[in-house]
Amino acid sequence: MSTIADHPLRYAMANELHARPFPSVDAPSRAAYLAIKPADNAAGRDRAADRAHLIDLLDRFGAQHPQPDATHYFGTIGKHQLKWESHTEFVTYTIFGEGLAERPFDAATFGVFPSDWLEKAPGTRVTSALIRIEVAEGDDGIIEKARDWFVPESLAISRVIENDLVVAGDFRIDTAGHMRFAIFARPRVGNRRVGRVVQRLCEIETYKAMSMLGLTRVRELGPKMGEFDKRLTSLLEDMRNETSHAADVLQSLLEVSAEIENTIAQSSFRFGATGAYEQIVNQRIQVLREERFEGRQTFSEFMMRRFDPAMRTVKSTEARLQAMSERALRAGDLLRTRVDVDRSAQNQELLQSMDKRADLQLRLQRTVEGLSVVAISYYAVNLVMYLLAPLEESFGLSKAFMAAAATPVVLLLVWLMVNRIRKHME
């Protein structure tokens, strides 16, 4: 094949599909999971601080460092395996260890994460979980263990992946501050399949927790949205009142609209992320291919009863904000139309007033022109009389006669001159 240049991102795009491989987990074993997220501006966080925190943990065990700008790492730390992933808003740590703790879900399992290292984390804990993986030949004893380990009211348990495994959890935080998940694997199940199920459970828990941040935002917005609705309703009532000044109402409406748009801008990322996380939760549960276990509720049923209503509340609030924005926009258009009509009426009155003033000015101008003709003629007649003074002695004409004869001629000439000047100016 002839040589052809590769796109600069060809290998990067291809490798991205394999950047986050599933771990291989043998049964019996245990895992400790941790997700960390900054309290504010998680998407714009300092990712170098995340990497430095990971390297600090690796250096404590003399482990190999990740590649620069890596978003995924898998390696050995002491007697355990570590899986690290960097996501848009959070980072996750999963530590896998062989064998089972003597006491199920012993908090000491989480002690693999040093306490002083946890204190220096560049963020806060979103969630943490302890996962116990046991080998189960059959279904005997699974329900009894689940009853002892989990809260019966919240217990979700189901067969997954063609009955190769049974997973259980109650999505409650135990006294040590961790979630609990149990996996019962058939002896024939391979370690990669177990690893995929462990990864799915961690993802379900993490994205469920991240989705619930949207519900927290909704609850914060509740009082503010009630105020927006009240102010909008009041302004719309004022629009019906003929005595209200449209320009003042429009100004108030623009202020409310600006506040609503600002709220939408501040919440759009969280609402969008919540919708994306919700889809991931549902997709991860779907790929488990659940089947009911002894009549108990499955993970999908648990989410339908507990998780889905919260997500519908978030979607409803987002839609309500958009509806408020559109409502304010329509009201603003109506008010602007009313203001334009009022201004057009005012402009019409102003034009009529200007027409009247122009007519009066024209009449006044003509009056002034007439007076000007008389005044100019008066002085012009006096000048003419000086010019005709010699005729008084030569022809014996009286001064009054000459003035009477000259006045009409002077008036006509002055009028013609003034009229010509006015036409020239026009």
TORKOL-4160 file (C-alpha; in steps of 0.2 Angstrom, whole numbers, padded with zeros to 4 digits, m for minus):
426
<pt num="1" X="0000" Y="0000" Z="0000"/>
<pt num="2" X="0007" Y="0017" Z="m0004"/>
<pt num="3" X="0012" Y="0029" Z="0010"/>
<pt num="4" X="m0002" Y="0041" Z="0015"/>
<pt num="5" X="m0002" Y="0054" Z="0029"/>
<pt num="6" X="m0012" Y="0050" Z="0044"/>
<pt num="7" X="m0023" Y="0063" Z="0052"/>
<pt num="8" X="m0014" Y="0070" Z="0067"/>
<pt num="9" X="m0028" Y="0064" Z="0079"/>
<pt num="10" X="m0030" Y="0047" Z="0071"/>
<pt num="11" X="m0021" Y="0037" Z="0084"/>
<pt num="12" X="m0028" Y="0048" Z="0099"/>
<pt num="13" X="m0046" Y="0045" Z="0093"/>
<pt num="14" X="m0043" Y="0026" Z="0091"/>
<pt num="15" X="m0034" Y="0024" Z="0108"/>
<pt num="16" X="m0048" Y="0034" Z="0117"/>
<pt num="17" X="m0060" Y="0019" Z="0114"/>
<pt num="18" X="m0048" Y="0009" Z="0124"/>
<pt num="19" X="m0043" Y="0022" Z="0137"/>
<pt num="20" X="m0053" Y="0015" Z="0151"/>
<pt num="21" X="m0052" Y="m0004" Z="0151"/>
<pt num="22" X="m0063" Y="m0014" Z="0164"/>
<pt num="23" X="m0053" Y="m0021" Z="0178"/>
<pt num="24" X="m0051" Y="m0040" Z="0180"/>
<pt num="25" X="m0057" Y="m0045" Z="0197"/>
<pt num="26" X="m0056" Y="m0063" Z="0205"/>
<pt num="27" X="m0068" Y="m0070" Z="0217"/>
<pt num="28" X="m0068" Y="m0069" Z="0232"/>
<pt num="29" X="m0061" Y="m0052" Z="0234"/>
<pt num="30" X="m0066" Y="m0035" Z="0240"/>
<pt num="31" X="m0065" Y="m0017" Z="0233"/>
<pt num="32" X="m0065" Y="0001" Z="0240"/>
<pt num="33" X="m0072" Y="0015" Z="0229"/>
<pt num="34" X="m0070" Y="0034" Z="0231"/>
<pt num="35" X="m0076" Y="0048" Z="0220"/>
<pt num="36" X="m0069" Y="0066" Z="0224"/>
<pt num="37" X="m0077" Y="0082" Z="0217"/>
<pt num="38" X="m0073" Y="0100" Z="0221"/>
<pt num="39" X="m0088" Y="0109" Z="0229"/>
<pt num="40" X="m0087" Y="0123" Z="0216"/>
<pt num="41" X="m0083" Y="0125" Z="0198"/>
<pt num="42" X="m0079" Y="0106" Z="0197"/>
<pt num="43" X="m0078" Y="0107" Z="0178"/>
<pt num="44" X="m0065" Y="0120" Z="0178"/>
<pt num="45" X="m0055" Y="0113" Z="0192"/>
<pt num="46" X="m0036" Y="0112" Z="0192"/>
<pt num="47" X="m0033" Y="0095" Z="0185"/>
<pt num="48" X="m0014" Y="0096" Z="0189"/>
<pt num="49" X="m0020" Y="0095" Z="0207"/>
<pt num="50" X="m0029" Y="0079" Z="0204"/>
<pt num="51" X="m0014" Y="0071" Z="0196"/>
<pt num="52" X="m0003" Y="0077" Z="0210"/>
<pt num="53" X="m0014" Y="0069" Z="0223"/>
<pt num="54" X="m0014" Y="0053" Z="0213"/>
<pt num="55" X="0005" Y="0054" Z="0213"/>
<pt num="56" X="0006" Y="0057" Z="0231"/>
<pt num="57" X="m0003" Y="0041" Z="0234"/>
<pt num="58" X="0008" Y="0031" Z="0222"/>
<pt num="59" X="0024" Y="0037" Z="0230"/>
<pt num="60" X="0019" Y="0031" Z="0246"/>
<pt num="61" X="0019" Y="0013" Z="0239"/>
<pt num="62" X="0034" Y="0016" Z="0227"/>
<pt num="63" X="0022" Y="0014" Z="0212"/>
<pt num="64" X="0025" Y="0019" Z="0194"/>
<pt num="65" X="0018" Y="0036" Z="0189"/>
<pt num="66" X="0005" Y="0039" Z="0175"/>
<pt num="67" X="0009" Y="0047" Z="0159"/>
<pt num="68" X="0008" Y="0066" Z="0158"/>
<pt num="69" X="m0010" Y="0072" Z="0155"/>
<pt num="70" X="m0017" Y="0054" Z="0158"/>
<pt num="71" X="m0035" Y="0053" Z="0162"/>
<pt num="72" X="m0034" Y="0034" Z="0167"/>
<pt num="73" X="m0022" Y="0024" Z="0177"/>
<pt num="74" X="m0021" Y="0006" Z="0183"/>
<pt num="75" X="m0007" Y="m0001" Z="0193"/>
<pt num="76" X="m0001" Y="m0010" Z="0209"/>
<pt num="77" X="0001" Y="m0002" Z="0226"/>
<pt num="78" X="0007" Y="m0014" Z="0239"/>
<pt num="79" X="m0004" Y="m0029" Z="0239"/>
<pt num="80" X="m0018" Y="m0020" Z="0230"/>
<pt num="81" X="m0023" Y="m0015" Z="0213"/>
<pt num="82" X="m0028" Y="0004" Z="0210"/>
<pt num="83" X="m0039" Y="0010" Z="0196"/>
<pt num="84" X="m0040" Y="0029" Z="0194"/>
<pt num="85" X="m0050" Y="0039" Z="0182"/>
<pt num="86" X="m0052" Y="0058" Z="0179"/>
<pt num="87" X="m0070" Y="0064" Z="0173"/>
<pt num="88" X="m0077" Y="0080" Z="0168"/>
<pt num="89" X="m0082" Y="0085" Z="0186"/>
<pt num="90" X="m0074" Y="0072" Z="0197"/>
<pt num="91" X="m0060" Y="0059" Z="0199"/>
<pt num="92" X="m0063" Y="0041" Z="0205"/>
<pt num="93" X="m0051" Y="0029" Z="0215"/>
<pt num="94" X="m0055" Y="0010" Z="0216"/>
<pt num="95" X="m0044" Y="m0001" Z="0226"/>
<pt num="96" X="m0045" Y="m0020" Z="0223"/>
<pt num="97" X="m0039" Y="m0033" Z="0236"/>
<pt num="98" X="m0039" Y="m0052" Z="0236"/>
<pt num="99" X="m0049" Y="m0061" Z="0249"/>
<pt num="100" X="m0063" Y="m0056" Z="0260"/>
<pt num="101" X="m0063" Y="m0046" Z="0276"/>
<pt num="102" X="m0067" Y="m0056" Z="0292"/>
<pt num="103" X="m0082" Y="m0045" Z="0295"/>
<pt num="104" X="m0092" Y="m0040" Z="0280"/>
<pt num="105" X="m0090" Y="m0023" Z="0274"/>
<pt num="106" X="m0077" Y="m0019" Z="0288"/>
<pt num="107" X="m0073" Y="m0001" Z="0287"/>
<pt num="108" X="m0054" Y="m0006" Z="0289"/>
<pt num="109" X="m0055" Y="m0010" Z="0270"/>
<pt num="110" X="m0056" Y="0008" Z="0266"/>
<pt num="111" X="m0040" Y="0011" Z="0277"/>
<pt num="112" X="m0030" Y="0007" Z="0261"/>
<pt num="113" X="m0033" Y="0026" Z="0258"/>
<pt num="114" X="m0021" Y="0034" Z="0271"/>
<pt num="115" X="m0031" Y="0046" Z="0282"/>
<pt num="116" X="m0018" Y="0061" Z="0280"/>
<pt num="117" X="m0019" Y="0058" Z="0261"/>
<pt num="118" X="m0038" Y="0059" Z="0261"/>
<pt num="119" X="m0037" Y="0076" Z="0271"/>
<pt num="120" X="m0027" Y="0083" Z="0257"/>
<pt num="121" X="m0039" Y="0079" Z="0243"/>
<pt num="122" X="m0042" Y="0093" Z="0231"/>
<pt num="123" X="m0061" Y="0092" Z="0233"/>
<pt num="124" X="m0075" Y="0084" Z="0243"/>
<pt num="125" X="m0081" Y="0066" Z="0243"/>
<pt num="126" X="m0096" Y="0063" Z="0232"/>
<pt num="127" X="m0098" Y="0045" Z="0237"/>
<pt num="128" X="m0088" Y="0030" Z="0243"/>
<pt num="129" X="m0092" Y="0012" Z="0243"/>
<pt num="130" X="m0087" Y="m0005" Z="0250"/>
<pt num="131" X="m0089" Y="m0019" Z="0238"/>
<pt num="132" X="m0089" Y="m0038" Z="0243"/>
<pt num="133" X="m0087" Y="m0051" Z="0230"/>
<pt num="134" X="m0091" Y="m0069" Z="0235"/>
<pt num="135" X="m0092" Y="m0085" Z="0226"/>
<pt num="136" X="m0109" Y="m0093" Z="0227"/>
<pt num="137" X="m0113" Y="m0111" Z="0220"/>
<pt num="138" X="m0132" Y="m0108" Z="0222"/>
<pt num="139" X="m0144" Y="m0096" Z="0229"/>
<pt num="140" X="m0144" Y="m0103" Z="0247"/>
<pt num="141" X="m0140" Y="m0091" Z="0260"/>
<pt num="142" X="m0139" Y="m0075" Z="0248"/>
<pt num="143" X="m0156" Y="m0068" Z="0255"/>
<pt num="144" X="m0151" Y="m0071" Z="0273"/>
<pt num="145" X="m0134" Y="m0062" Z="0270"/>
<pt num="146" X="m0143" Y="m0048" Z="0261"/>
<pt num="147" X="m0155" Y="m0046" Z="0276"/>
<pt num="148" X="m0140" Y="m0045" Z="0288"/>
<pt num="149" X="m0130" Y="m0033" Z="0278"/>
<pt num="150" X="m0143" Y="m0021" Z="0270"/>
<pt num="151" X="m0159" Y="m0012" Z="0276"/>
<pt num="152" X="m0173" Y="m0023" Z="0270"/>
<pt num="153" X="m0184" Y="m0008" Z="0265"/>
<pt num="154" X="m0172" Y="m0002" Z="0253"/>
<pt num="155" X="m0164" Y="m0018" Z="0247"/>
<pt num="156" X="m0162" Y="m0020" Z="0228"/>
<pt num="157" X="m0156" Y="m0037" Z="0223"/>
<pt num="158" X="m0156" Y="m0046" Z="0206"/>
<pt num="159" X="m0148" Y="m0059" Z="0195"/>
<pt num="160" X="m0137" Y="m0051" Z="0181"/>
<pt num="161" X="m0128" Y="m0056" Z="0165"/>
<pt num="162" X="m0138" Y="m0072" Z="0162"/>
<pt num="163" X="m0139" Y="m0077" Z="0180"/>
<pt num="164" X="m0120" Y="m0078" Z="0181"/>
<pt num="165" X="m0120" Y="m0066" Z="0196"/>
<pt num="166" X="m0131" Y="m0059" Z="0209"/>
<pt num="167" X="m0129" Y="m0041" Z="0215"/>
<pt num="168" X="m0137" Y="m0033" Z="0230"/>
<pt num="169" X="m0137" Y="m0015" Z="0238"/>
<pt num="170" X="m0148" Y="m0003" Z="0247"/>
<pt num="171" X="m0140" Y="0014" Z="0242"/>
<pt num="172" X="m0139" Y="0019" Z="0260"/>
<pt num="173" X="m0124" Y="0026" Z="0269"/>
<pt num="174" X="m0118" Y="0015" Z="0283"/>
<pt num="175" X="m0111" Y="0021" Z="0300"/>
<pt num="176" X="m0093" Y="0022" Z="0293"/>
<pt num="177" X="m0099" Y="0034" Z="0279"/>
<pt num="178" X="m0099" Y="0021" Z="0264"/>
<pt num="179" X="m0111" Y="0013" Z="0252"/>
<pt num="180" X="m0112" Y="m0006" Z="0252"/>
<pt num="181" X="m0113" Y="m0017" Z="0237"/>
<pt num="182" X="m0112" Y="m0036" Z="0237"/>
<pt num="183" X="m0109" Y="m0047" Z="0222"/>
<pt num="184" X="m0111" Y="m0066" Z="0222"/>
<pt num="185" X="m0102" Y="m0074" Z="0207"/>
<pt num="186" X="m0105" Y="m0092" Z="0201"/>
<pt num="187" X="m0089" Y="m0102" Z="0200"/>
<pt num="188" X="m0089" Y="m0102" Z="0181"/>
<pt num="189" X="m0089" Y="m0083" Z="0180"/>
<pt num="190" X="m0072" Y="m0076" Z="0173"/>
<pt num="191" X="m0063" Y="m0062" Z="0182"/>
<pt num="192" X="m0066" Y="m0049" Z="0167"/>
<pt num="193" X="m0085" Y="m0052" Z="0169"/>
<pt num="194" X="m0084" Y="m0049" Z="0188"/>
<pt num="195" X="m0074" Y="m0033" Z="0185"/>
<pt num="196" X="m0087" Y="m0026" Z="0172"/>
<pt num="197" X="m0100" Y="m0029" Z="0185"/>
<pt num="198" X="m0090" Y="m0020" Z="0199"/>
<pt num="199" X="m0087" Y="m0006" Z="0187"/>
<pt num="200" X="m0105" Y="m0004" Z="0183"/>
<pt num="201" X="m0110" Y="m0004" Z="0201"/>
<pt num="202" X="m0097" Y="0010" Z="0205"/>
<pt num="203" X="m0103" Y="0020" Z="0190"/>
<pt num="204" X="m0122" Y="0018" Z="0194"/>
<pt num="205" X="m0118" Y="0024" Z="0212"/>
<pt num="206" X="m0107" Y="0039" Z="0206"/>
<pt num="207" X="m0118" Y="0045" Z="0192"/>
<pt num="208" X="m0133" Y="0043" Z="0204"/>
<pt num="209" X="m0125" Y="0054" Z="0217"/>
<pt num="210" X="m0120" Y="0067" Z="0203"/>
<pt num="211" X="m0138" Y="0067" Z="0196"/>
<pt num="212" X="m0145" Y="0071" Z="0214"/>
<pt num="213" X="m0134" Y="0087" Z="0214"/>
<pt num="214" X="m0147" Y="0093" Z="0201"/>
<pt num="215" X="m0161" Y="0090" Z="0214"/>
<pt num="216" X="m0152" Y="0100" Z="0227"/>
<pt num="217" X="m0150" Y="0115" Z="0214"/>
<pt num="218" X="m0169" Y="0113" Z="0211"/>
<pt num="219" X="m0173" Y="0115" Z="0230"/>
<pt num="220" X="m0162" Y="0130" Z="0231"/>
<pt num="221" X="m0171" Y="0138" Z="0216"/>
<pt num="222" X="m0188" Y="0135" Z="0223"/>
<pt num="223" X="m0191" Y="0151" Z="0233"/>
<pt num="224" X="m0183" Y="0161" Z="0220"/>
<pt num="225" X="m0194" Y="0154" Z="0206"/>
<pt num="226" X="m0209" Y="0157" Z="0217"/>
<pt num="227" X="m0204" Y="0175" Z="0218"/>
<pt num="228" X="m0201" Y="0176" Z="0199"/>
<pt num="229" X="m0219" Y="0169" Z="0196"/>
<pt num="230" X="m0227" Y="0181" Z="0209"/>
<pt num="231" X="m0218" Y="0197" Z="0201"/>
<pt num="232" X="m0222" Y="0191" Z="0183"/>
<pt num="233" X="m0241" Y="0189" Z="0188"/>
<pt num="234" X="m0241" Y="0206" Z="0196"/>
<pt num="235" X="m0233" Y="0214" Z="0181"/>
<pt num="236" X="m0246" Y="0206" Z="0169"/>
<pt num="237" X="m0260" Y="0212" Z="0180"/>
<pt num="238" X="m0253" Y="0230" Z="0179"/>
<pt num="239" X="m0253" Y="0228" Z="0160"/>
<pt num="240" X="m0272" Y="0226" Z="0160"/>
<pt num="241" X="m0273" Y="0242" Z="0171"/>
<pt num="242" X="m0275" Y="0257" Z="0159"/>
<pt num="243" X="m0269" Y="0269" Z="0172"/>
<pt num="244" X="m0252" Y="0261" Z="0174"/>
<pt num="245" X="m0237" Y="0268" Z="0164"/>
<pt num="246" X="m0232" Y="0256" Z="0151"/>
<pt num="247" X="m0214" Y="0261" Z="0151"/>
<pt num="248" X="m0212" Y="0259" Z="0169"/>
<pt num="249" X="m0220" Y="0242" Z="0168"/>
<pt num="250" X="m0209" Y="0237" Z="0154"/>
<pt num="251" X="m0193" Y="0242" Z="0164"/>
<pt num="252" X="m0199" Y="0231" Z="0179"/>
<pt num="253" X="m0203" Y="0217" Z="0167"/>
<pt num="254" X="m0185" Y="0218" Z="0159"/>
<pt num="255" X="m0178" Y="0217" Z="0176"/>
<pt num="256" X="m0187" Y="0201" Z="0181"/>
<pt num="257" X="m0183" Y="0194" Z="0164"/>
<pt num="258" X="m0164" Y="0198" Z="0166"/>
<pt num="259" X="m0165" Y="0189" Z="0183"/>
<pt num="260" X="m0173" Y="0174" Z="0175"/>
<pt num="261" X="m0161" Y="0173" Z="0161"/>
<pt num="262" X="m0146" Y="0174" Z="0174"/>
<pt num="263" X="m0154" Y="0160" Z="0184"/>
<pt num="264" X="m0155" Y="0149" Z="0168"/>
<pt num="265" X="m0137" Y="0153" Z="0163"/>
<pt num="266" X="m0131" Y="0149" Z="0181"/>
<pt num="267" X="m0141" Y="0132" Z="0181"/>
<pt num="268" X="m0140" Y="0127" Z="0163"/>
<pt num="269" X="m0124" Y="0117" Z="0166"/>
<pt num="270" X="m0130" Y="0108" Z="0181"/>
<pt num="271" X="m0147" Y="0104" Z="0173"/>
<pt num="272" X="m0138" Y="0098" Z="0157"/>
<pt num="273" X="m0126" Y="0087" Z="0167"/>
<pt num="274" X="m0140" Y="0080" Z="0177"/>
<pt num="275" X="m0149" Y="0074" Z="0162"/>
<pt num="276" X="m0133" Y="0066" Z="0155"/>
<pt num="277" X="m0129" Y="0057" Z="0172"/>
<pt num="278" X="m0147" Y="0051" Z="0173"/>
<pt num="279" X="m0145" Y="0043" Z="0155"/>
<pt num="280" X="m0129" Y="0035" Z="0161"/>
<pt num="281" X="m0137" Y="0028" Z="0176"/>
<pt num="282" X="m0151" Y="0020" Z="0167"/>
<pt num="283" X="m0140" Y="0013" Z="0153"/>
<pt num="284" X="m0128" Y="0005" Z="0166"/>
<pt num="285" X="m0143" Y="m0003" Z="0174"/>
<pt num="286" X="m0149" Y="m0009" Z="0157"/>
<pt num="287" X="m0133" Y="m0017" Z="0152"/>
<pt num="288" X="m0133" Y="m0028" Z="0168"/>
<pt num="289" X="m0148" Y="m0037" Z="0160"/>
<pt num="290" X="m0157" Y="m0039" Z="0177"/>
<pt num="291" X="m0169" Y="m0053" Z="0182"/>
<pt num="292" X="m0179" Y="m0054" Z="0197"/>
<pt num="293" X="m0172" Y="m0063" Z="0212"/>
<pt num="294" X="m0184" Y="m0072" Z="0223"/>
<pt num="295" X="m0197" Y="m0059" Z="0221"/>
<pt num="296" X="m0186" Y="m0044" Z="0227"/>
<pt num="297" X="m0185" Y="m0027" Z="0219"/>
<pt num="298" X="m0172" Y="m0025" Z="0206"/>
<pt num="299" X="m0160" Y="m0011" Z="0204"/>
<pt num="300" X="m0171" Y="m0004" Z="0190"/>
<pt num="301" X="m0187" Y="m0004" Z="0200"/>
<pt num="302" X="m0177" Y="0004" Z="0215"/>
<pt num="303" X="m0172" Y="0018" Z="0203"/>
<pt num="304" X="m0190" Y="0019" Z="0196"/>
<pt num="305" X="m0197" Y="0022" Z="0213"/>
<pt num="306" X="m0183" Y="0033" Z="0221"/>
<pt num="307" X="m0172" Y="0040" Z="0208"/>
<pt num="308" X="m0184" Y="0044" Z="0193"/>
<pt num="309" X="m0196" Y="0056" Z="0203"/>
<pt num="310" X="m0181" Y="0066" Z="0208"/>
<pt num="311" X="m0175" Y="0067" Z="0190"/>
<pt num="312" X="m0193" Y="0072" Z="0184"/>
<pt num="313" X="m0193" Y="0086" Z="0197"/>
<pt num="314" X="m0176" Y="0093" Z="0189"/>
<pt num="315" X="m0184" Y="0092" Z="0172"/>
<pt num="316" X="m0200" Y="0100" Z="0177"/>
<pt num="317" X="m0190" Y="0114" Z="0186"/>
<pt num="318" X="m0179" Y="0117" Z="0170"/>
<pt num="319" X="m0195" Y="0117" Z="0159"/>
<pt num="320" X="m0203" Y="0129" Z="0171"/>
<pt num="321" X="m0189" Y="0141" Z="0170"/>
<pt num="322" X="m0189" Y="0141" Z="0152"/>
<pt num="323" X="m0208" Y="0144" Z="0152"/>
<pt num="324" X="m0206" Y="0159" Z="0163"/>
<pt num="325" X="m0193" Y="0166" Z="0152"/>
<pt num="326" X="m0204" Y="0164" Z="0137"/>
<pt num="327" X="m0219" Y="0171" Z="0147"/>
<pt num="328" X="m0208" Y="0186" Z="0151"/>
<pt num="329" X="m0203" Y="0188" Z="0133"/>
<pt num="330" X="m0221" Y="0187" Z="0127"/>
<pt num="331" X="m0226" Y="0200" Z="0140"/>
<pt num="332" X="m0211" Y="0211" Z="0135"/>
<pt num="333" X="m0216" Y="0210" Z="0117"/>
<pt num="334" X="m0234" Y="0215" Z="0121"/>
<pt num="335" X="m0228" Y="0230" Z="0132"/>
<pt num="336" X="m0216" Y="0236" Z="0119"/>
<pt num="337" X="m0230" Y="0236" Z="0106"/>
<pt num="338" X="m0241" Y="0246" Z="0119"/>
<pt num="339" X="m0226" Y="0258" Z="0122"/>
<pt num="340" X="m0224" Y="0260" Z="0103"/>
<pt num="341" X="m0242" Y="0263" Z="0100"/>
<pt num="342" X="m0242" Y="0276" Z="0114"/>
<pt num="343" X="m0227" Y="0284" Z="0107"/>
<pt num="344" X="m0234" Y="0284" Z="0090"/>
<pt num="345" X="m0250" Y="0293" Z="0097"/>
<pt num="346" X="m0238" Y="0306" Z="0105"/>
<pt num="347" X="m0228" Y="0308" Z="0089"/>
<pt num="348" X="m0244" Y="0311" Z="0080"/>
<pt num="349" X="m0250" Y="0324" Z="0092"/>
<pt num="350" X="m0233" Y="0332" Z="0091"/>
<pt num="351" X="m0233" Y="0333" Z="0072"/>
<pt num="352" X="m0250" Y="0341" Z="0073"/>
<pt num="353" X="m0244" Y="0353" Z="0085"/>
<pt num="354" X="m0229" Y="0357" Z="0074"/>
<pt num="355" X="m0240" Y="0359" Z="0059"/>
<pt num="356" X="m0251" Y="0372" Z="0069"/>
<pt num="357" X="m0235" Y="0381" Z="0074"/>
<pt num="358" X="m0228" Y="0381" Z="0057"/>
<pt num="359" X="m0245" Y="0388" Z="0050"/>
<pt num="360" X="m0244" Y="0402" Z="0063"/>
<pt num="361" X="m0226" Y="0405" Z="0060"/>
<pt num="362" X="m0230" Y="0407" Z="0041"/>
<pt num="363" X="m0245" Y="0419" Z="0045"/>
<pt num="364" X="m0233" Y="0429" Z="0056"/>
<pt num="365" X="m0220" Y="0429" Z="0043"/>
<pt num="366" X="m0232" Y="0436" Z="0030"/>
<pt num="367" X="m0238" Y="0449" Z="0042"/>
<pt num="368" X="m0220" Y="0454" Z="0046"/>
<pt num="369" X="m0217" Y="0454" Z="0027"/>
<pt num="370" X="m0231" Y="0466" Z="0025"/>
<pt num="371" X="m0225" Y="0477" Z="0039"/>
<pt num="372" X="m0208" Y="0477" Z="0032"/>
<pt num="373" X="m0214" Y="0483" Z="0015"/>
<pt num="374" X="m0223" Y="0497" Z="0023"/>
<pt num="375" X="m0208" Y="0502" Z="0034"/>
<pt num="376" X="m0196" Y="0501" Z="0019"/>
<pt num="377" X="m0207" Y="0510" Z="0008"/>
<pt num="378" X="m0209" Y="0524" Z="0021"/>
<pt num="379" X="m0190" Y="0527" Z="0022"/>
<pt num="380" X="m0189" Y="0525" Z="0003"/>
<pt num="381" X="m0202" Y="0538" Z="0000"/>
<pt num="382" X="m0192" Y="0550" Z="0010"/>
<pt num="383" X="m0177" Y="0547" Z="0000"/>
<pt num="384" X="m0186" Y="0549" Z="m0016"/>
<pt num="385" X="m0193" Y="0566" Z="m0009"/>
<pt num="386" X="m0175" Y="0572" Z="m0007"/>
<pt num="387" X="m0172" Y="0567" Z="m0025"/>
<pt num="388" X="m0188" Y="0576" Z="m0032"/>
<pt num="389" X="m0185" Y="0592" Z="m0021"/>
<pt num="390" X="m0177" Y="0601" Z="m0036"/>
<pt num="391" X="m0193" Y="0598" Z="m0046"/>
<pt num="392" X="m0203" Y="0608" Z="m0033"/>
<pt num="393" X="m0195" Y="0624" Z="m0039"/>
<pt num="394" X="m0193" Y="0620" Z="m0057"/>
<pt num="395" X="m0211" Y="0615" Z="m0061"/>
<pt num="396" X="m0220" Y="0622" Z="m0046"/>
<pt num="397" X="m0225" Y="0606" Z="m0040"/>
<pt num="398" X="m0230" Y="0604" Z="m0022"/>
<pt num="399" X="m0221" Y="0593" Z="m0010"/>
<pt num="400" X="m0238" Y="0584" Z="m0005"/>
<pt num="401" X="m0242" Y="0581" Z="m0023"/>
<pt num="402" X="m0225" Y="0573" Z="m0027"/>
<pt num="403" X="m0226" Y="0562" Z="m0011"/>
<pt num="404" X="m0243" Y="0556" Z="m0016"/>
<pt num="405" X="m0237" Y="0552" Z="m0034"/>
<pt num="406" X="m0221" Y="0543" Z="m0028"/>
<pt num="407" X="m0228" Y="0533" Z="m0014"/>
<pt num="408" X="m0238" Y="0520" Z="m0025"/>
<pt num="409" X="m0223" Y="0517" Z="m0036"/>
<pt num="410" X="m0211" Y="0515" Z="m0021"/>
<pt num="411" X="m0223" Y="0503" Z="m0012"/>
<pt num="412" X="m0225" Y="0492" Z="m0028"/>
<pt num="413" X="m0206" Y="0492" Z="m0031"/>
<pt num="414" X="m0203" Y="0487" Z="m0013"/>
<pt num="415" X="m0216" Y="0474" Z="m0013"/>
<pt num="416" X="m0209" Y="0466" Z="m0029"/>
<pt num="417" X="m0191" Y="0466" Z="m0021"/>
<pt num="418" X="m0197" Y="0458" Z="m0005"/>
<pt num="419" X="m0207" Y="0445" Z="m0015"/>
<pt num="420" X="m0192" Y="0441" Z="m0026"/>
<pt num="421" X="m0181" Y="0439" Z="m0011"/>
<pt num="422" X="m0193" Y="0427" Z="m0002"/>
<pt num="423" X="m0195" Y="0416" Z="m0018"/>
<pt num="424" X="m0176" Y="0416" Z="m0020"/>
<pt num="425" X="m0174" Y="0410" Z="m0002"/>
<pt num="426" X="m0188" Y="0397" Z="m0004"/>
